[in-house]
């Protein structure tokens, strides 16, 4: 088997560049349920700061994962929606969620065995 090389042409490297970090995947996962306003995202992901959420949303918009729609009204209204490229992440994120649930269950079982034995 050939040695894997990680550079700007590597698909995994591209994925990590676009979705890497603590918040982007959670933002995209949240938007799988539909369009959200900024404060809705803050409520759903309470540990993210306003500044960090703003930065992460801008990067996701720049990478064409989300669309930011601004309504001309007072007070201003801004909504965030997944693009078709962002929507294509749904089965991937669902598989990651399933893997995470399996992992948590295995770790819970392992810890329970360690405590009892």
Protein Blocks (a to p, Z undefined) as FASTA:
>chain_A
ZZddddfklmklmmmmmmgcjklmmmmmmmmnopcdfklmmmmmmmbcfklmmmmmmmmm
mnomaccdddddddddddddddfklmmmmmmmmmmmmmmmmmmmmmmmmmmmmmmZZ
